[in-house]
Amino acid sequence: MNILFWALWWVVAAGTLVFFYFFFAGLTDGSVSGFNFGIWTGIVIGFPALLAATYWLKLHGWVKLALLLLSIPALPMVGYLIFLIAAVVLHPRWN
């Protein structure tokens, strides 16, 4: 269960870095504006808080709860990664 925790934790950590990249890129090009700044603030604060909270839960013996919380964002991230890999490998026709 320890390997599964760290695998999910690193998937969410990588996704968090992607969100940070798009947040700062959006700040520079103006696509992050007052209209959607609240949503971005929730994402930029929420994902690192989730990583910290699940690590704290794991340290205190609540591994199953930590896995449950990590699986909520990790499963869509892994699904999207599988989609991207399939799109690159299979060279589908999109028309």
C-alpha positions in Angstrom: 0.0 0.0 0.0 3.0 2.2 0.5 4.0 2.0 -3.2 0.4 2.8 -4.3 0.4 5.9 -2.0 3.7 7.2 -3.4 2.6 6.5 -7.0 -0.6 8.5 -6.5 1.2 11.2 -4.6 3.7 11.7 -7.4 1.0 11.7 -10.0 -0.9 14.5 -8.1 2.4 16.3 -7.5 3.2 16.3 -11.3 -0.4 17.5 -12.0 0.1 20.3 -9.4 3.2 21.4 -11.2 1.3 21.5 -14.5 -1.4 23.7 -12.9 1.3 26.0 -11.5 2.9 26.3 -15.0 -0.5 27.2 -16.6 -1.3 29.6 -13.7 2.0 31.6 -14.1 1.8 31.4 -17.9 -1.8 32.8 -17.7 -0.6 35.6 -15.4 1.9 36.7 -18.0 -0.3 36.5 -21.0 -3.4 37.9 -19.3 -5.7 34.8 -19.5 -5.8 34.6 -15.7 -7.9 37.6 -14.9 -10.2 38.9 -12.3 -13.0 36.8 -13.8 -11.3 33.4 -13.1 -8.8 34.4 -10.5 -10.8 32.8 -7.7 -10.9 29.4 -9.5 -7.2 29.6 -10.1 -6.5 30.6 -6.5 -8.5 27.5 -5.3 -6.5 25.2 -7.5 -3.1 26.8 -6.6 -3.8 26.5 -2.9 -5.9 23.4 -2.9 -3.6 20.9 -4.6 -0.5 21.6 -2.5 -2.8 21.5 0.6 -4.1 18.1 -0.6 -0.5 16.8 -1.0 0.4 18.1 2.5 -2.8 16.7 4.1 -2.4 13.3 2.6 1.3 13.1 3.6 0.2 14.1 7.2 -2.5 11.4 7.1 0.0 8.8 6.0 2.5 9.8 8.7 -0.3 9.4 11.3 -1.5 6.0 10.1 -4.5 7.0 8.1 -3.2 5.5 4.8 -6.5 4.3 3.5 -8.1 7.8 3.9 -5.0 9.4 2.3 -5.3 7.0 -0.7 -9.0 7.8 -1.0 -8.3 11.5 -1.1 -5.4 11.1 -3.5 -7.4 8.9 -5.9 -9.9 11.7 -6.5 -7.6 13.9 -8.6 -5.1 11.1 -9.6 -7.5 8.9 -11.5 -8.6 11.6 -14.0 -4.9 12.7 -14.4 -3.8 9.1 -15.2 -6.7 8.7 -17.6 -5.7 11.9 -19.4 -2.1 10.7 -19.5 -3.2 7.4 -21.1 -5.2 9.4 -23.7 -2.2 11.5 -24.6 0.1 8.5 -24.9 -2.5 6.7 -27.1 -2.8 9.8 -29.3 0.9 10.0 -29.8 1.5 6.3 -30.3 -1.5 5.4 -32.5 -1.5 8.5 -34.7 -5.3 8.7 -35.0 -7.1 10.6 -37.7 -9.2 13.2 -36.1 -11.5 14.0 -39.0 
